[in-house]
């Protein structure tokens, strides 16, 4: 997994050291000294949640509960998801002999952080005192589970649930190094990997956990989630069915099954399952989530009005649910009402709105205001949303640039020519590559309107093979991929091609001889694709750089595409893309068709003719009427490609031109070089 970012400045370290000293004072019951120290430290670090929590604890121990509760209210305004503030609040209410409010506070604590051993113990005592035996037994069951955990694993779990991922990772890694396999420690490390989007490590860890404890349902549910996120939908469905075999009515397991069905393109089954689940749940959070997932599935099959109704239901269930609002905006054709814009504005400004929701709300407001031609305000929200997203990203452009240099060094024209004809000879796949927001969905829709071509989705197989090849050679002094391509034999290469054809068959629901893989980022792997599938067609969807980069800056992606959240990053990425595509066109002459989005918009007939000729397909009039083709479309352009060609989007960026000077400068000669 990735190392922790360099967040620990000298000032941060000094604050943490002083906080540790204050904890020592409290442990020694020198409470007055501890309180005085928190006051001094807060002058250095106002709003620091841990220091405020120590201050509240000090005040409670001095029986100044009213003051302690006031400090806890301050923490809640600043850090509403901090579980230990609710635990401390519960202790204050216990001192005030207010059992109902104490129970409510401790319940909020354990709902946010189920590893809070002390809160569960307090809940058990309070429930026993109030005669609620069933609830006391539930608390006792949680205590029994937590009691079995090693102290370090329990502490790491507490930190993880409170968002302190890197501290939790350091503790649990240290524990595993010292003591070896421990299923709870391994599961926690996998969940940390999921939070950091290091899904390959998470999958390996959870697979190992299930080998050790096959009946561990919570770990298997995590495993299904990872498999879905890694687009291993068939395996995910198998694992979800294992869970449902023993608990067929479990809402969470059925929702996981629906996610796998969506991935496999079984949208009808998934929609029916989501609708069934909505009839069984009442908690606002569950209602919001299920409506969101239902809406996504409905949107994919083109049921726009039903999707809109479900998105609205999700937002109604949870008004600060940023994903629901952004999903409406992401339809591209939806227009928000004044009331909806006001609701989003209030939610975006609320101190209690989680960062993830605030981020979605910023992008939604950016689109809402763009549609109202309030471009300056719109740009401010797009910038704020991008800043929030970039702040949590680990994206490093130099890694992509180094890989580009390695691709050019290894995959030379001579290298590829020497391996001509090595792979699987099947001509079935058509790869559409490029940058997001460059018109690839339009090209896919045009081709999928041909009776000999099936559109699938953005497939993850090629990227997965590149990750596997990264560990192929043992020489750590080199970039493992693409260097590992040189170590593959003809048989290795053919097996990879045959594997791709076999593993993608699950996405093909017709007998059409050709199918499309529209993963844009596959432009990084055209050497690999050419080696394993020498007769596949490769199409480069290219768009004018300002329009393309601006389109990415105002797009919030569900996963990946971390290069799109700053002007500098997207400009560097576009320039690197051009550099690599220039190399591929030189190393693989005639193998790649570059299609400029602007040309398709200006002359659809000529572009379709050229596209079909390159793919070796007879002309098909339905390709000109692509918007009438009924099929599942998953990308942000799903509604746009269900409409006839329009020039409307070509120059949208010009409305924002006063604020795009830095982007123009960062793109440099790419502004003209993209047409070469």
C-alpha positions as CSV (number, residue, x, y, z in Angstrom):
1,X,0.0,0.0,0.0
2,X,1.0,3.6,-0.4
3,X,3.1,5.2,2.3
4,X,1.5,7.9,4.4
5,X,1.8,11.4,2.9
6,X,4.2,13.9,4.4
7,X,1.7,15.5,6.8
8,X,3.8,15.5,9.9
9,X,5.5,18.9,10.0
10,X,7.5,19.9,13.1
11,X,4.5,21.8,14.4
12,X,2.2,18.8,14.0
13,X,4.7,16.6,15.7
14,X,5.0,19.1,18.6
15,X,1.3,19.2,19.1
16,X,1.1,15.4,19.1
17,X,3.9,15.1,21.6
18,X,2.2,17.6,23.9
19,X,-1.2,15.8,23.5
20,X,0.6,12.6,24.6
21,X,1.9,14.4,27.7
22,X,-1.6,15.6,28.5
23,X,-2.9,12.0,28.3
24,X,-0.2,11.1,30.8
25,X,-1.3,13.8,33.1
26,X,-4.9,12.6,33.0
27,X,-3.7,9.0,33.6
28,X,-1.9,10.3,36.7
29,X,-5.1,12.2,37.7
30,X,-3.3,15.6,37.5
31,X,-6.4,17.0,35.9
32,X,-5.9,20.7,36.6
33,X,-2.5,20.6,35.0
34,X,-4.0,18.7,32.0
35,X,-6.7,21.3,31.6
36,X,-4.3,24.1,31.7
37,X,-2.1,22.4,29.1
38,X,-5.0,21.9,26.7
39,X,-5.8,25.6,26.9
40,X,-2.2,26.5,26.0
41,X,-2.1,23.9,23.2
42,X,-5.4,25.1,21.7
43,X,-3.8,28.6,21.3
44,X,-1.3,26.9,19.0
45,X,-3.8,24.5,17.3
46,X,-7.4,26.0,17.5
47,X,-10.0,23.5,16.4
48,X,-7.7,20.4,16.9
49,X,-10.2,17.7,17.6
50,X,-7.9,15.6,19.8
51,X,-6.9,18.5,21.9
52,X,-10.5,19.6,22.3
53,X,-11.5,16.1,23.3
54,X,-8.8,16.1,26.0
55,X,-10.1,19.5,27.2
56,X,-13.6,18.1,27.4
57,X,-12.4,15.0,29.3
58,X,-10.5,17.2,31.7
59,X,-13.5,19.3,32.4
60,X,-15.7,16.2,33.0
61,X,-13.2,14.7,35.4
62,X,-13.4,18.0,37.3
63,X,-17.2,17.6,37.2
64,X,-17.6,20.8,35.1
65,X,-19.9,18.9,32.8
66,X,-21.7,21.9,31.4
67,X,-18.4,23.3,30.2
68,X,-17.4,19.9,28.9
69,X,-20.6,19.6,26.9
70,X,-20.0,23.0,25.4
71,X,-16.6,21.9,24.2
72,X,-18.1,18.8,22.7
73,X,-20.6,20.9,20.8
74,X,-17.7,22.8,19.3
75,X,-16.1,19.5,18.3
76,X,-19.4,18.3,16.7
77,X,-19.6,21.5,14.6
78,X,-16.0,21.0,13.3
79,X,-15.8,17.2,13.2
80,X,-19.3,15.7,13.2
81,X,-18.0,12.1,12.4
82,X,-15.6,11.9,15.4
83,X,-16.9,9.0,17.4
84,X,-15.1,9.7,20.6
85,X,-16.8,13.1,21.0
86,X,-20.1,11.2,21.4
87,X,-18.5,8.7,23.8
88,X,-17.3,11.6,26.0
89,X,-20.8,13.2,25.8
90,X,-22.3,10.0,27.0
91,X,-20.0,10.0,30.0
92,X,-21.0,13.6,30.8
93,X,-24.7,12.6,30.7
94,X,-23.9,9.6,33.0
95,X,-22.5,12.1,35.5
96,X,-25.7,14.1,35.2
97,X,-27.7,10.9,35.7
98,X,-29.5,11.4,32.4
99,X,-29.7,7.8,31.1
100,X,-31.8,8.4,27.9
101,X,-29.4,11.0,26.6
102,X,-26.4,9.0,27.7
103,X,-27.7,5.9,25.8
104,X,-28.3,8.1,22.7
105,X,-24.8,9.5,22.8
106,X,-23.1,6.1,23.3
107,X,-25.2,4.6,20.4
108,X,-24.1,7.4,18.1
109,X,-20.5,6.7,19.1
110,X,-20.7,2.9,18.3
111,X,-22.6,3.5,15.1
112,X,-19.7,5.6,13.9
113,X,-17.1,3.4,15.5
114,X,-18.2,-0.1,16.4
115,X,-14.7,-0.8,18.0
116,X,-15.3,1.6,20.9
117,X,-15.1,-1.0,23.7
118,X,-15.8,1.5,26.5
119,X,-19.0,2.7,24.9
120,X,-20.3,-0.8,24.6
121,X,-19.6,-1.4,28.2
122,X,-21.4,1.7,29.2
123,X,-24.3,0.8,27.0
124,X,-24.6,-2.6,28.7
125,X,-24.6,-1.1,32.1
126,X,-27.2,1.5,31.1
127,X,-29.5,-1.0,29.5
128,X,-29.2,-3.3,32.5
129,X,-30.1,-0.3,34.7
130,X,-33.1,0.6,32.6
131,X,-34.3,-3.0,32.3
132,X,-33.7,-3.3,28.6
133,X,-32.4,-6.9,28.7
134,X,-32.5,-7.5,24.9
135,X,-30.4,-4.4,24.2
136,X,-28.1,-5.3,27.1
137,X,-27.5,-8.7,25.5
138,X,-26.7,-7.1,22.1
139,X,-24.1,-4.8,23.8
140,X,-22.7,-7.9,25.7
141,X,-22.3,-9.7,22.4
142,X,-20.2,-6.8,21.0
143,X,-18.1,-6.7,24.1
144,X,-17.4,-10.4,23.8
145,X,-16.2,-10.0,20.2
146,X,-14.0,-7.0,21.0
147,X,-12.6,-8.7,24.1
148,X,-11.0,-11.3,21.9
149,X,-9.0,-8.8,19.9
150,X,-5.4,-8.0,20.8
151,X,-5.1,-4.5,22.3
152,X,-3.1,-3.2,19.2
153,X,-5.7,-4.5,16.7
154,X,-8.5,-3.0,18.8
155,X,-6.7,0.4,18.9
156,X,-6.0,0.3,15.2
157,X,-9.7,-0.5,14.5
158,X,-10.7,2.6,16.6
159,X,-8.3,4.8,14.7
160,X,-9.6,3.4,11.3
161,X,-13.2,4.2,12.1
162,X,-12.3,7.7,13.1
163,X,-10.5,8.3,9.8
164,X,-6.9,8.0,11.1
165,X,-6.1,5.5,8.4
166,X,-2.3,5.9,8.3
167,X,-1.9,5.6,12.1
168,X,-4.1,2.5,12.0
169,X,-2.1,1.0,9.1
170,X,1.2,1.5,10.9
171,X,-0.1,-0.3,14.0
172,X,-1.7,-3.2,12.3
173,X,1.3,-3.8,9.9
174,X,3.6,-3.8,12.9
175,X,1.4,-6.3,14.7
176,X,1.3,-8.6,11.6
177,X,5.0,-8.5,11.2
178,X,5.5,-9.5,14.8
179,X,2.8,-12.1,15.2
180,X,2.0,-13.4,11.8
181,X,-1.5,-14.1,10.4
182,X,-4.4,-12.8,12.5
183,X,-7.7,-12.7,10.7
184,X,-9.0,-9.5,12.3
185,X,-5.7,-7.7,11.7
186,X,-5.6,-9.0,8.1
187,X,-9.2,-7.9,7.5
188,X,-8.5,-4.5,8.9
189,X,-5.5,-4.1,6.7
190,X,-7.7,-5.1,3.7
191,X,-10.3,-2.4,4.7
192,X,-7.5,0.2,4.9
193,X,-6.5,-0.9,1.4
194,X,-10.1,-0.4,0.2
195,X,-10.1,3.0,1.8
196,X,-6.9,3.9,-0.1
197,X,-8.1,2.3,-3.3
198,X,-5.3,-0.3,-3.1
199,X,-7.7,-3.0,-4.2
200,X,-5.3,-5.7,-5.4
201,X,-3.7,-5.9,-1.9
202,X,-7.2,-5.9,-0.3
203,X,-8.3,-8.8,-2.5
204,X,-5.3,-10.9,-1.6
205,X,-5.7,-10.2,2.1
206,X,-9.4,-11.0,2.2
207,X,-8.9,-14.2,0.1
208,X,-6.3,-15.3,2.7
209,X,-8.7,-14.5,5.6
210,X,-11.5,-16.6,4.0
211,X,-9.0,-19.5,3.5
212,X,-8.4,-19.4,7.2
213,X,-12.0,-18.7,8.3
214,X,-14.4,-19.7,5.4
215,X,-17.5,-18.9,7.6
216,X,-16.5,-15.3,8.3
217,X,-19.4,-13.5,6.6
218,X,-18.3,-9.9,7.3
219,X,-15.0,-10.6,5.6
220,X,-16.7,-12.3,2.7
221,X,-19.0,-9.3,2.3
222,X,-15.9,-7.1,2.2
223,X,-14.5,-9.5,-0.4
224,X,-17.6,-9.1,-2.6
225,X,-17.2,-5.3,-2.4
226,X,-13.6,-5.5,-3.5
227,X,-14.4,-7.8,-6.4
228,X,-17.1,-5.4,-7.6
229,X,-14.7,-2.5,-7.4
230,X,-12.1,-4.5,-9.3
231,X,-14.8,-5.3,-12.0
232,X,-14.5,-9.0,-11.2
233,X,-18.3,-9.2,-11.4
234,X,-18.7,-12.9,-12.1
235,X,-16.6,-13.9,-9.1
236,X,-18.4,-11.3,-7.0
237,X,-21.8,-12.8,-7.9
238,X,-20.5,-16.2,-6.9
239,X,-19.3,-14.9,-3.5
240,X,-22.6,-13.0,-2.9
241,X,-24.5,-16.2,-3.6
242,X,-22.4,-18.0,-1.0
243,X,-23.5,-15.4,1.6
244,X,-27.1,-15.6,0.6
245,X,-27.1,-19.4,0.7
246,X,-27.0,-19.2,4.5
247,X,-28.9,-15.9,5.0
248,X,-31.2,-15.4,2.0
249,X,-33.1,-12.3,3.2
250,X,-30.1,-10.3,4.4
251,X,-30.5,-6.8,2.9
252,X,-26.8,-6.0,2.7
253,X,-26.0,-9.3,0.9
254,X,-28.8,-8.8,-1.6
255,X,-27.6,-5.3,-2.3
256,X,-24.1,-6.7,-3.0
257,X,-25.6,-9.2,-5.4
258,X,-27.4,-6.4,-7.2
259,X,-24.1,-4.5,-7.6
260,X,-22.5,-7.6,-9.2
261,X,-25.6,-8.0,-11.5
262,X,-25.2,-4.4,-12.6
263,X,-21.5,-5.1,-13.5
264,X,-22.5,-8.1,-15.5
265,X,-25.1,-6.0,-17.5
266,X,-28.1,-7.8,-15.9
267,X,-29.8,-4.5,-15.2
268,X,-33.3,-5.9,-15.2
269,X,-32.6,-8.3,-12.3
270,X,-30.7,-5.6,-10.4
271,X,-33.5,-3.1,-10.7
272,X,-36.0,-5.6,-9.5
273,X,-33.8,-6.4,-6.6
274,X,-33.3,-2.8,-5.6
275,X,-37.0,-2.1,-5.8
276,X,-37.7,-5.2,-3.6
277,X,-35.2,-3.9,-1.0
278,X,-36.7,-0.5,-1.0
279,X,-40.0,-2.1,0.1
280,X,-38.2,-3.5,3.1
281,X,-36.0,-0.7,4.6
282,X,-37.0,2.5,6.4
283,X,-33.8,4.0,7.7
284,X,-33.1,7.2,5.8
285,X,-29.5,6.3,5.0
286,X,-30.5,2.9,3.5
287,X,-33.4,4.5,1.6
288,X,-31.0,7.1,0.1
289,X,-28.3,4.5,-0.9
290,X,-30.8,2.1,-2.5
291,X,-32.5,4.8,-4.5
292,X,-29.1,6.0,-5.7
293,X,-28.1,2.5,-6.9
294,X,-31.5,2.0,-8.4
295,X,-31.2,5.3,-10.3
296,X,-27.8,4.4,-11.6
297,X,-29.1,1.2,-13.1
298,X,-32.2,2.9,-14.6
299,X,-30.0,5.6,-16.1
300,X,-27.8,3.0,-17.7
301,X,-30.7,1.4,-19.6
302,X,-32.0,4.8,-20.7
303,X,-35.0,5.0,-18.3
304,X,-34.2,8.7,-17.6
305,X,-37.4,9.9,-16.0
306,X,-37.5,6.9,-13.6
307,X,-33.8,7.5,-12.8
308,X,-34.5,11.2,-12.0
309,X,-37.3,10.2,-9.7
310,X,-35.0,7.8,-7.9
311,X,-32.2,10.3,-7.6
312,X,-34.7,12.9,-6.2
313,X,-35.9,10.3,-3.7
314,X,-32.3,9.7,-2.6
315,X,-31.8,13.4,-2.0
316,X,-35.1,13.7,-0.2
317,X,-34.1,10.9,2.2
318,X,-30.8,12.6,2.9
319,X,-30.7,16.3,1.9
320,X,-26.9,16.5,2.2
321,X,-26.4,13.4,0.0
322,X,-23.9,14.9,-2.4
323,X,-23.8,11.8,-4.7
324,X,-27.5,12.0,-5.4
325,X,-27.3,15.7,-6.4
326,X,-24.2,15.2,-8.5
327,X,-25.8,12.2,-10.2
328,X,-28.6,14.4,-11.3
329,X,-26.1,17.0,-12.6
330,X,-24.1,14.2,-14.3
331,X,-27.1,13.4,-16.5
332,X,-25.9,16.5,-18.3
333,X,-29.5,17.1,-19.5
334,X,-31.1,17.7,-16.1
335,X,-31.9,21.3,-15.1
336,X,-32.2,22.1,-11.3
337,X,-35.0,24.2,-9.9
338,X,-34.3,27.3,-7.7
339,X,-35.4,25.3,-4.7
340,X,-33.0,22.5,-5.5
341,X,-30.1,24.9,-5.9
342,X,-31.0,26.6,-2.6
343,X,-31.1,23.1,-0.9
344,X,-27.7,22.2,-2.3
345,X,-26.2,25.6,-1.3
346,X,-27.4,25.1,2.3
347,X,-26.0,21.6,2.5
348,X,-22.6,22.6,0.9
349,X,-22.2,25.4,3.5
350,X,-23.3,23.3,6.5
351,X,-20.5,22.5,8.9
352,X,-21.9,19.1,9.5
353,X,-21.8,18.0,5.8
354,X,-19.1,15.3,5.4
355,X,-16.3,16.2,3.0
356,X,-17.3,13.5,0.5
357,X,-20.8,15.0,0.2
358,X,-19.4,18.6,0.1
359,X,-17.2,17.6,-2.8
360,X,-20.1,16.1,-4.8
361,X,-22.2,19.2,-4.0
362,X,-19.6,21.5,-5.3
363,X,-19.5,19.8,-8.7
364,X,-23.3,19.7,-8.8
365,X,-23.6,23.4,-8.0
366,X,-21.0,24.1,-10.7
367,X,-23.1,22.4,-13.3
368,X,-26.4,23.9,-12.0
369,X,-24.9,27.4,-12.2
370,X,-23.3,26.7,-15.6
371,X,-26.7,25.9,-17.0
372,X,-27.9,29.2,-15.7
373,X,-25.0,31.0,-17.4
374,X,-23.6,32.1,-14.0
375,X,-20.1,31.2,-15.2
376,X,-17.9,32.9,-12.6
377,X,-19.9,31.4,-9.7
378,X,-19.9,28.0,-11.5
379,X,-16.1,28.1,-12.0
380,X,-15.7,28.9,-8.3
381,X,-17.6,25.7,-7.3
382,X,-15.7,23.6,-9.9
383,X,-12.4,24.9,-8.4
384,X,-13.6,24.2,-4.8
385,X,-14.7,20.7,-5.7
386,X,-11.4,20.0,-7.5
387,X,-9.4,21.3,-4.6
388,X,-11.3,19.1,-2.1
389,X,-10.7,16.0,-4.3
390,X,-7.0,16.8,-5.1
391,X,-6.3,17.3,-1.4
392,X,-7.0,13.7,-0.7
393,X,-5.4,12.3,-3.8
394,X,-2.1,10.5,-3.9
395,X,-1.7,11.1,-7.7
396,X,1.9,11.8,-8.8
397,X,2.2,12.8,-12.5
398,X,5.9,11.8,-12.6
399,X,4.9,8.2,-12.3
400,X,2.8,8.3,-15.5
401,X,5.6,10.2,-17.2
402,X,8.3,7.7,-16.2
403,X,6.1,4.9,-17.4
404,X,5.7,6.7,-20.8
405,X,9.5,6.9,-21.1
406,X,9.7,3.2,-20.3
407,X,7.0,2.3,-22.9
408,X,9.0,4.2,-25.5
409,X,12.3,2.6,-24.5
410,X,10.9,-1.0,-24.5
411,X,8.1,-1.1,-27.1
412,X,10.1,0.1,-30.1
413,X,9.1,-0.5,-33.7
414,X,11.8,-3.1,-33.9
415,X,10.8,-4.8,-30.7
416,X,7.1,-5.1,-31.8
417,X,8.0,-6.1,-35.4
418,X,10.2,-9.0,-34.1
419,X,7.1,-10.4,-32.3
420,X,4.6,-9.9,-35.1
421,X,1.8,-12.5,-35.0
422,X,2.6,-13.8,-31.5
423,X,-0.7,-13.3,-29.9
424,X,-4.2,-14.7,-30.3
425,X,-5.2,-14.1,-33.9
426,X,-8.9,-13.4,-33.2
427,X,-10.1,-10.0,-34.6
428,X,-13.0,-9.7,-32.2
429,X,-11.9,-6.8,-30.0
430,X,-12.2,-3.1,-30.9
431,X,-10.3,-0.9,-28.4
432,X,-11.3,2.8,-28.1
433,X,-8.7,4.7,-26.1
434,X,-7.8,8.3,-25.3
435,X,-8.7,10.7,-22.5
436,X,-12.0,10.8,-20.7
437,X,-14.4,13.4,-22.1
438,X,-12.8,13.1,-25.5
439,X,-15.8,11.6,-27.4
440,X,-15.1,7.9,-26.9
441,X,-18.7,7.2,-25.8
442,X,-20.0,8.7,-29.0
443,X,-17.7,6.5,-31.1
444,X,-18.8,3.4,-29.0
445,X,-22.4,4.2,-29.6
446,X,-21.9,4.7,-33.3
447,X,-20.0,1.3,-33.6
448,X,-22.5,-0.5,-31.3
449,X,-25.3,0.6,-33.7
450,X,-23.7,-1.8,-36.3
451,X,-25.2,-5.3,-36.4
452,X,-21.8,-6.9,-36.3
453,X,-20.5,-5.0,-33.2
454,X,-21.5,-5.2,-29.5
455,X,-20.8,-2.4,-27.0
456,X,-19.8,-3.7,-23.6
457,X,-18.2,-1.2,-21.1
458,X,-14.9,0.1,-19.9
459,X,-13.2,-3.2,-19.2
460,X,-10.4,-3.6,-16.5
461,X,-8.7,-6.7,-17.9
462,X,-5.8,-5.0,-19.8
463,X,-4.9,-2.8,-16.7
464,X,-5.1,-5.9,-14.5
465,X,-2.7,-7.8,-16.8
466,X,-0.2,-4.8,-16.7
467,X,-0.3,-5.0,-12.9
468,X,0.3,-8.7,-13.0
469,X,3.2,-8.2,-15.4
470,X,4.7,-5.6,-13.0
471,X,5.6,-8.5,-10.8
472,X,6.7,-10.8,-13.6
473,X,10.4,-10.2,-13.3
474,X,12.5,-10.3,-10.2
475,X,14.9,-7.5,-11.1
476,X,14.0,-4.7,-8.8
477,X,16.5,-2.3,-10.4
478,X,14.2,-1.8,-13.4
479,X,10.6,-0.6,-14.1
480,X,8.9,-4.0,-13.9
481,X,6.3,-3.1,-16.5
482,X,6.7,-2.7,-19.4
483,X,10.2,-4.2,-19.1
484,X,8.5,-7.6,-18.3
485,X,7.2,-7.7,-21.9
486,X,10.7,-8.5,-23.1
487,X,10.7,-11.7,-20.9
488,X,7.4,-13.1,-22.3
489,X,7.7,-16.0,-24.8
490,X,5.4,-16.4,-27.8
491,X,3.4,-18.9,-25.8
492,X,3.1,-16.5,-22.9
493,X,1.8,-13.7,-25.2
494,X,-0.7,-16.0,-26.9
495,X,-2.0,-17.2,-23.5
496,X,-2.6,-13.6,-22.5
497,X,-4.6,-12.9,-25.6
498,X,-6.7,-16.0,-25.2
499,X,-7.2,-15.2,-21.6
500,X,-8.5,-11.7,-22.5
501,X,-11.0,-13.2,-25.0
502,X,-12.1,-15.8,-22.4
503,X,-12.4,-13.4,-19.5
504,X,-14.3,-10.7,-21.5
505,X,-16.8,-13.2,-22.8
506,X,-19.0,-12.7,-19.7
507,X,-19.7,-9.1,-20.9
508,X,-20.8,-10.2,-24.4
509,X,-24.5,-10.9,-24.4
510,X,-25.0,-11.3,-28.2
511,X,-23.5,-13.4,-30.9
512,X,-22.0,-10.4,-32.8
513,X,-18.5,-11.1,-34.0
514,X,-16.9,-7.9,-32.7
515,X,-17.1,-6.2,-29.3
516,X,-15.8,-2.9,-27.9
517,X,-13.5,-2.3,-24.9
518,X,-13.9,1.4,-24.2
519,X,-11.4,1.8,-21.3
520,X,-9.8,5.2,-22.2
521,X,-6.6,4.6,-20.2
522,X,-5.7,1.7,-22.3
523,X,-3.7,4.1,-24.5
524,X,-0.9,3.5,-22.0
525,X,-0.9,-0.2,-22.9
526,X,-1.1,-0.3,-26.7
527,X,2.2,-2.2,-26.9
528,X,0.7,-5.0,-24.7
529,X,-2.6,-4.9,-26.6
530,X,-0.8,-5.2,-30.0
531,X,1.4,-8.1,-28.7
532,X,-1.5,-10.2,-27.3
533,X,-4.2,-9.3,-29.9
534,X,-2.4,-8.4,-33.1
535,X,-5.6,-8.3,-35.1
536,X,-7.6,-6.1,-32.7
537,X,-8.7,-2.7,-33.9
538,X,-7.4,0.4,-32.0
539,X,-9.2,3.7,-32.2
540,X,-7.8,6.9,-30.6
541,X,-10.6,9.2,-29.6
542,X,-9.1,12.7,-29.5
543,X,-10.5,16.1,-28.6
544,X,-9.2,19.6,-28.8
545,X,-7.1,20.1,-25.7
546,X,-8.9,23.0,-24.0
547,X,-12.3,21.5,-24.5
548,X,-11.0,18.1,-23.3
549,X,-9.2,19.3,-20.3
550,X,-12.0,21.7,-19.3
551,X,-14.5,18.8,-19.6
552,X,-12.4,16.8,-17.2
553,X,-12.0,19.6,-14.7
554,X,-15.7,19.9,-14.3
555,X,-16.2,16.1,-14.1
556,X,-16.2,14.2,-10.8
557,X,-15.4,10.6,-11.6
558,X,-16.7,7.7,-9.5
559,X,-13.3,6.0,-9.3
560,X,-9.8,6.7,-10.7
561,X,-8.9,9.4,-13.2
562,X,-7.0,11.2,-10.4
563,X,-5.2,13.3,-12.9
564,X,-8.3,15.4,-13.6
565,X,-8.5,17.4,-10.4
566,X,-6.1,20.3,-11.1
567,X,-5.2,22.5,-14.0
568,X,-1.5,21.4,-13.8
569,X,-2.3,17.7,-13.6
570,X,-4.7,17.5,-16.5
571,X,-2.5,19.6,-18.7
572,X,0.6,17.4,-17.9
573,X,-1.5,14.3,-18.5
574,X,-2.8,15.5,-21.9
575,X,0.8,16.4,-23.0
576,X,2.0,12.9,-21.9
577,X,-0.9,11.3,-23.8
578,X,0.1,13.1,-27.0
579,X,3.7,12.1,-26.5
580,X,2.8,8.4,-26.0
581,X,0.4,8.4,-28.9
582,X,3.0,9.9,-31.2
583,X,5.3,7.0,-30.2
584,X,2.6,4.3,-30.8
585,X,1.8,5.7,-34.2
586,X,5.5,5.6,-35.1
587,X,6.1,2.1,-33.6
588,X,2.8,0.7,-35.0
589,X,2.2,2.3,-38.3
590,X,-1.3,1.9,-39.6
591,X,-2.5,0.1,-36.5
592,X,-4.3,3.0,-34.9
593,X,-7.1,5.2,-36.2
594,X,-7.1,8.7,-34.7
595,X,-10.6,10.2,-34.7
596,X,-11.0,13.9,-33.8
597,X,-14.2,14.6,-32.0
598,X,-14.7,17.9,-33.8
599,X,-14.6,16.1,-37.1
600,X,-17.3,13.7,-36.1
601,X,-19.5,16.6,-35.0
602,X,-18.9,18.6,-38.2
603,X,-19.2,15.7,-40.7
604,X,-20.9,12.6,-39.2
605,X,-21.3,10.7,-42.5
606,X,-17.6,11.0,-43.5
607,X,-16.4,10.1,-40.0
608,X,-18.7,7.1,-39.8
609,X,-17.6,5.9,-43.2
610,X,-13.9,6.2,-42.2
611,X,-14.5,4.5,-38.9
612,X,-16.3,1.5,-40.5
613,X,-13.7,1.1,-43.2
614,X,-10.9,1.0,-40.6
615,X,-12.8,-1.7,-38.7
616,X,-13.4,-3.7,-41.9
617,X,-17.1,-3.3,-41.6
618,X,-19.7,-2.7,-44.3
619,X,-21.5,0.7,-44.2
620,X,-24.5,0.6,-42.0
621,X,-27.1,3.5,-42.0
622,X,-28.0,2.7,-38.4
623,X,-24.6,4.1,-37.4
624,X,-25.8,7.5,-38.5
625,X,-28.9,7.2,-36.3
626,X,-26.8,6.0,-33.3
627,X,-29.1,7.9,-30.9
628,X,-31.9,5.5,-31.6
629,X,-29.9,2.5,-30.6
630,X,-31.2,1.0,-27.3
631,X,-28.4,-0.3,-25.2
632,X,-26.8,0.1,-21.8
633,X,-24.4,3.0,-21.5
634,X,-22.5,3.5,-18.2
635,X,-20.5,6.7,-18.7
636,X,-21.2,10.3,-18.0
637,X,-22.2,10.8,-21.7
638,X,-25.0,8.3,-21.5
639,X,-27.8,10.8,-22.0
640,X,-25.9,12.8,-24.6
641,X,-25.4,9.9,-27.0
642,X,-29.1,9.2,-26.9
643,X,-29.6,12.5,-28.7
644,X,-28.7,13.5,-32.3
645,X,-25.3,15.1,-33.0
646,X,-25.1,18.6,-31.6
647,X,-22.4,21.3,-31.9
648,X,-23.5,22.7,-28.5
649,X,-20.6,21.2,-26.5
650,X,-17.7,22.0,-28.8
651,X,-16.9,25.4,-27.4
652,X,-18.4,25.3,-23.9
653,X,-15.0,26.1,-22.5
654,X,-15.1,29.5,-24.1
655,X,-17.7,30.7,-21.4
656,X,-14.9,30.1,-18.9
657,X,-12.0,31.5,-21.0
658,X,-11.3,34.4,-18.5
659,X,-10.2,31.8,-15.9
660,X,-8.4,29.4,-18.2
661,X,-5.2,31.3,-18.8
662,X,-3.2,28.9,-16.5
663,X,-4.6,25.9,-18.4
664,X,-3.5,27.4,-21.8
665,X,-0.1,28.1,-20.5
666,X,0.3,24.6,-19.0
667,X,-0.8,22.9,-22.3
668,X,1.8,24.9,-24.3
669,X,2.4,23.5,-27.8
670,X,-0.2,20.8,-27.2
671,X,-2.8,23.4,-28.3
672,X,-1.5,22.8,-31.9
673,X,0.4,19.6,-31.7
674,X,-2.8,17.5,-31.0
675,X,-3.7,17.8,-34.8
676,X,-0.4,16.4,-36.1
